[in-house]
Amino acid sequence: MLNKNEILSRYAQRQVTPEEEEAFSNWLQTLDQAQLESLMDEFGTIVAALPDLADKADQHLLQSIHEEIAMKEADDEQQIPRIPFWRTWRAAAAAAILLSLAAAVYLYTGRNSSRQLAGTRQSPAMQIAPGKSGAILTLADGSQMVLDSLSNGPLTTQNGAAVSMDNGRLVYNADETTTPEIVYNTMSTPRGRQFELTLPDGTHVWLNAASSIRYPTSFAGKERKVEIDGEAFFEVTRNAQQPFIVNARNKAEIEVLGTGFNVSAYANDKSLNTTLLNGSIRVNGIIIKPGQQAQVTDAVRVVDNADTDMVTAWQKGIFNFEGASLKEVMNQIERWYDIEVVYEKNVPAVMFGGEMTRNMSLDGVLIALEKSGIHYRLEGRKLIVLPQ
């Protein structure tokens, strides 16, 4: 078998044979976690040492990587097909290594070549980048600030509360010596954005894509109350004298003393879900314990042993599709890549499993879907899912 430098060079120059590609992939899957992590550390050095890479590399490498990610196996035990995005845990790790390799090559060529690579064309999906950190802050007076690329430092002062940016997070520091007038700000994340926020009481909030939170610039009175739409994860600062209350789309009221929990309140989801990691909360008056999920439709249904890793995967930069329907998968893709998903006929009845990084272009996700038997047509930023 070729050594690492040789196989990488051949990948970049479109000289790798199918047999070599398969052998390299199989070899990666035999490595344990420590070996994979060590190998990933070596890739940056290997890429930088390749001569004339900028003149030779092209999108074939990225395509090969995405196809490796998309490999799947059949699951015959279920009547509704269950489609794994990863074959095994080791296959997932190997694919992650390959994806990192592809990114390194792509970034290297981008930095070192000022001209269009000969013969290289990006697919329309390759040009649709994944989401990133960013949000829009609407102040109480209606003025707006785009937070996508602001540097650290103070932004403004509102009724005694100093507002600043701190390493990509918006932070409020209230002046507790004064009793300011209560005014409300709204932070919203468009599709393809997510953001972090520290509220005046120290509560930490993560907003997923296509979400918003309305909150006061200072908490006063007997309770701390905020309103959300979309998805958010909260780490609430404990204050037994001033309960923290989340109003989710006027459909659920979540009362908190001090805890970590996730609220998913998207309008196009079948239920509004609150998942508790630790502490104690009440959802519409019903006490929820750690590891439980409250699913709100017309009533509240409490689910034991909720998959908290799946619920919070978005915070870690991962799509977790374990047990998800195609519609649920597409809802996530739609929000993160800022695209529109429509179905030419009925939604195909398939279920998915496994994980995939959120840090790849839309092209990688679509190849995975195509390999899984999902047919589609992409028109601009509209993804049309075709009948099976």
C-alpha positions in Angstrom: 0.0 0.0 0.0 1.1 3.5 -0.7 2.4 5.6 2.2 0.4 8.5 3.6 2.2 11.2 1.6 1.9 9.3 -1.7 -1.8 8.5 -1.3 -2.6 12.1 -0.4 -0.7 13.4 -3.4 -2.4 10.9 -5.7 -5.8 11.9 -4.3 -5.1 15.6 -5.0 -3.9 15.0 -8.5 -6.7 12.6 -9.5 -4.3 9.7 -9.9 -5.8 7.4 -7.2 -7.3 4.2 -8.6 -10.5 2.7 -7.2 -8.6 -0.1 -5.7 -6.2 2.3 -3.9 -9.0 4.4 -2.7 -10.8 1.4 -1.3 -7.7 0.1 0.4 -6.9 3.5 1.9 -10.5 3.7 3.3 -10.4 0.2 4.7 -7.0 0.9 6.3 -8.4 4.0 8.0 -11.2 2.0 9.5 -8.8 -0.3 11.2 -7.2 2.5 13.3 -8.3 3.2 16.8 -9.3 6.7 18.1 -5.8 7.7 19.2 -4.3 6.7 15.8 -6.9 8.6 13.9 -6.4 11.7 16.0 -2.6 11.4 15.4 -3.1 10.9 11.7 -5.3 14.0 11.5 -2.5 16.1 13.2 -0.1 14.9 10.5 -2.3 16.0 7.5 -1.6 19.7 7.8 2.2 19.1 7.5 1.7 16.6 4.6 -0.5 19.1 2.6 2.0 22.0 3.1 4.8 19.8 1.8 3.2 18.8 -1.5 4.8 20.5 -4.4 2.7 22.5 -6.9 -0.5 21.4 -5.2 -2.3 24.7 -6.2 -1.8 23.8 -9.8 -3.0 20.2 -9.5 -5.7 19.9 -6.9 -9.4 20.0 -7.8 -12.8 19.1 -6.6 -12.4 15.4 -7.3 -10.8 15.1 -3.8 -13.8 16.8 -2.1 -16.2 14.6 -4.1 -14.3 11.5 -3.0 -14.4 12.5 0.6 -18.1 13.3 0.5 -18.8 9.9 -1.1 -16.8 8.2 1.7 -19.0 10.0 4.2 -22.1 8.9 2.4 -21.5 5.2 2.5 -24.4 3.2 4.0 -25.6 -0.2 4.8 -29.1 -1.7 4.6 -31.2 -2.5 7.7 -33.6 -5.3 6.9 -35.1 -5.5 10.4 -37.5 -2.5 10.0 -40.4 -2.2 7.6 -39.6 1.5 7.1 -36.0 1.7 5.8 -33.5 3.0 8.3 -30.6 4.6 6.5 -27.3 5.0 8.4 -25.2 8.0 7.4 -22.3 6.2 8.9 -21.5 2.5 8.6 -19.8 2.0 11.9 -18.3 4.2 14.6 -14.8 3.6 13.0 -16.2 4.5 9.6 -17.5 7.7 11.0 -14.1 8.6 12.5 -12.3 7.6 9.2 -14.7 9.8 7.2 -14.1 12.7 9.6 -10.4 12.3 9.0 -10.9 12.3 5.3 -13.2 15.4 5.5 -10.5 17.2 7.5 -8.0 16.3 4.8 -10.2 17.6 2.1 -10.7 20.9 3.9 -7.0 21.3 4.4 -6.3 20.8 0.7 -9.1 23.1 -0.3 -8.0 25.9 2.1 -4.4 25.4 1.1 -5.1 25.8 -2.6 -7.3 28.8 -1.9 -4.6 30.6 -0.1 -1.8 29.8 -2.6 -3.5 30.3 -5.9 -4.8 33.6 -7.2 -6.1 32.1 -10.4 -9.0 29.8 -11.2 -7.8 26.2 -11.1 -7.8 24.8 -14.6 -10.6 22.3 -15.3 -12.1 22.9 -11.8 -15.8 23.6 -11.5 -17.8 23.6 -8.3 -21.3 22.2 -8.3 -24.1 24.5 -7.3 -24.5 22.6 -4.0 -20.7 22.9 -3.3 -21.1 26.6 -3.4 -23.8 26.6 -0.7 -21.7 26.8 2.5 -22.8 25.6 5.9 -24.1 28.0 8.6 -21.9 30.0 10.9 -22.0 32.2 13.9 -24.1 35.3 13.4 -27.3 37.1 14.5 -29.3 40.3 14.3 -29.8 42.3 17.5 -32.9 44.5 17.5 -32.8 47.1 20.2 -35.8 48.5 22.1 -35.9 51.6 19.9 -36.2 49.4 16.7 -32.6 49.9 15.5 -30.7 46.9 14.5 -27.1 45.6 14.7 -25.6 42.8 12.7 -23.4 40.7 15.0 -21.8 38.4 12.4 -18.3 39.7 12.5 -18.0 42.3 15.3 -14.8 42.3 17.3 -14.5 42.1 21.0 -15.4 45.3 23.0 -18.3 47.5 24.1 -21.2 48.0 21.7 -23.7 50.2 23.6 -25.3 51.0 26.9 -29.0 50.5 27.6 -30.6 51.8 30.8 -27.5 51.0 32.8 -26.7 47.7 31.1 -23.4 47.6 29.3 -23.6 45.5 26.1 -20.4 44.1 24.6 -19.0 41.3 22.4 -16.8 38.7 24.1 -15.2 36.1 21.8 -18.2 35.8 19.5 -20.8 36.1 22.3 -23.1 39.0 23.2 -22.8 39.8 26.9 -25.0 42.0 29.1 -23.6 43.4 32.4 -26.4 45.1 34.4 -25.7 47.9 36.8 -27.4 46.5 40.0 -27.0 49.8 41.8 -29.7 51.4 39.7 -33.4 50.7 39.0 -33.6 51.3 35.2 -36.7 51.3 33.1 -37.4 47.8 31.7 -36.9 47.7 28.0 -36.7 44.6 25.7 -34.3 43.6 23.0 -34.7 40.8 20.5 -31.9 38.6 19.2 -32.7 36.6 16.1 -30.6 34.2 14.0 -31.6 33.9 10.3 -31.3 30.6 8.6 -27.7 29.5 8.4 -26.7 31.3 11.6 -26.4 30.4 15.3 -25.3 32.6 18.2 -24.5 32.8 21.9 -25.8 35.3 24.4 -25.2 36.0 28.1 -28.3 37.6 29.7 -28.1 40.3 32.4 -28.5 37.7 35.2 -25.6 35.6 33.8 -27.8 33.0 32.2 -26.1 31.6 29.1 -28.2 31.0 25.9 -27.3 29.3 22.6 -29.6 30.1 19.7 -29.9 27.6 16.8 -30.6 28.7 13.2 -33.9 30.4 12.4 -34.6 31.3 16.1 -35.2 34.3 18.2 -35.3 35.4 21.9 -36.9 38.5 23.4 -35.5 39.5 26.8 -35.3 42.6 29.1 -32.1 44.5 29.4 -32.4 44.2 33.2 -34.3 41.6 35.3 -36.5 43.2 38.0 -39.6 42.0 39.9 -40.5 38.5 41.1 -39.5 36.7 37.9 -37.1 36.6 35.0 -39.1 36.1 31.8 -38.0 35.6 28.2 -39.7 34.6 25.0 -38.4 32.3 22.3 -39.2 31.0 18.9 -37.2 28.3 17.3 -34.5 26.4 19.2 -32.4 27.4 22.2 -30.3 25.8 24.9 -30.3 27.5 28.3 -27.9 27.3 31.2 -29.8 29.3 33.8 -28.2 31.1 36.7 -29.8 29.9 39.9 -31.9 32.4 41.8 -34.7 30.8 44.0 -36.1 34.2 44.7 -36.6 35.1 41.1 -37.6 32.1 38.9 -36.6 32.0 35.3 -39.5 31.6 32.9 -39.4 30.8 29.2 -42.4 31.5 27.0 -42.1 29.3 23.9 -44.3 30.5 21.1 -47.2 31.1 23.6 -47.6 27.4 23.5 -45.5 26.3 26.5 -44.4 28.1 29.7 -41.2 26.6 31.2 -40.5 27.6 34.8 -36.9 27.1 36.0 -34.9 27.6 39.2 -31.4 26.8 37.8 -30.6 24.1 35.2 -29.6 23.2 31.7 -32.3 22.4 29.2 -33.1 22.6 25.5 -36.2 24.0 23.9 -37.2 23.2 20.3 -40.1 25.3 19.3 -40.1 25.5 15.5 -43.5 26.2 14.0 -43.0 23.4 11.4 -42.2 20.7 13.9 -44.9 18.2 15.0 -44.4 19.1 18.7 -42.7 21.6 20.9 -40.0 19.7 22.8 -38.3 20.7 26.1 -35.5 18.3 27.1 -34.0 18.5 30.6 -30.3 17.7 31.2 -30.1 18.6 34.8 -32.0 20.4 37.6 -35.7 20.7 37.6 -38.3 22.5 35.5 -42.1 22.7 35.1 -43.6 22.7 31.6 -47.2 24.0 31.6 -47.3 23.1 35.3 -45.9 19.5 34.9 -42.6 18.7 36.7 -39.9 17.3 34.4 -36.9 15.4 35.7 -33.4 15.1 34.2 -33.3 12.9 31.1 -37.0 13.5 30.4 -38.5 15.4 27.5 -41.8 17.2 27.5 -43.6 17.1 24.1 -46.2 19.7 23.8 -49.0 19.5 21.3 -52.6 20.0 22.6 -51.4 18.4 25.8 -48.1 17.6 27.5 -46.6 14.2 26.9 -43.6 13.3 29.1 -41.0 10.9 27.5 -38.5 9.1 29.8 -34.9 8.4 28.8 -34.7 11.1 26.1 -31.7 11.1 23.8 -30.0 14.2 25.2 -26.9 13.7 23.0 -29.2 13.9 19.9 -31.1 16.9 21.3 -27.9 18.9 21.9 -25.9 17.7 18.9 -26.4 21.0 17.1 -24.3 22.8 19.8 -21.4 20.5 19.1 -21.5 21.1 15.3 -23.2 17.8 14.5 -26.3 16.6 12.7 -27.7 13.7 14.7 -30.3 11.9 12.6 -30.8 8.8 14.8 -34.4 7.7 14.3 -35.3 10.9 12.3 -37.7 10.9 9.4 -36.8 12.4 6.0 -39.0 15.4 6.9 -37.1 15.9 10.2 -33.8 15.6 8.4 -34.8 18.1 5.7 -36.1 20.6 8.3 -32.6 20.7 9.8 -30.9 21.0 6.5 -33.2 23.7 5.4 -32.5 25.9 8.4 -28.7 25.3 8.5 -28.0 25.8 4.8 -30.6 28.6 4.2 -32.4 26.7 1.4 -36.0 25.9 0.7 -37.1 22.2 0.6 -40.2 21.1 -1.3 -41.6 17.7 -2.1 -42.7 16.9 -5.6 -45.2 14.4 -4.3 -45.5 12.7 -1.0 -42.6 12.7 1.5 -40.7 9.4 1.1 -41.3 7.1 4.2 -37.7 6.5 5.3 -35.9 6.8 8.7 -32.3 7.7 9.2 -29.6 6.9 11.7 -26.2 8.2 12.7 -24.4 11.5 12.6 -22.8 13.9 10.2 -20.7 17.1 10.7 -22.5 20.4 10.1 -19.3 21.9 8.9 -19.5 20.8 5.2 -21.0 22.3 2.1 -24.5 21.3 1.1 -22.9 19.0 -1.6 -21.7 16.5 1.0 -25.1 16.2 2.6 -26.8 15.7 -0.8 -24.4 13.0 -1.8 -25.2 11.2 1.4 -28.9 11.5 0.6 -28.4 10.3 -2.9 -26.4 7.3 -1.8 -29.3 6.6 0.6 -31.8 6.4 -2.2 -33.2 9.9 -1.9 -33.6 11.5 -5.3 -33.7 15.3 -5.7 -33.3 18.2 -8.0 -31.5 21.5 -7.0 -32.7 24.7 -8.5 -30.8 27.6 -7.1 -31.5 27.4 -3.4 -34.6 25.3 -3.8 -34.1 21.6 -3.1 -36.9 19.5 -4.7 -37.3 16.0 -3.3 -38.5 13.6 -6.0 -40.6 10.4 -5.6 -38.7 7.2 -4.9 
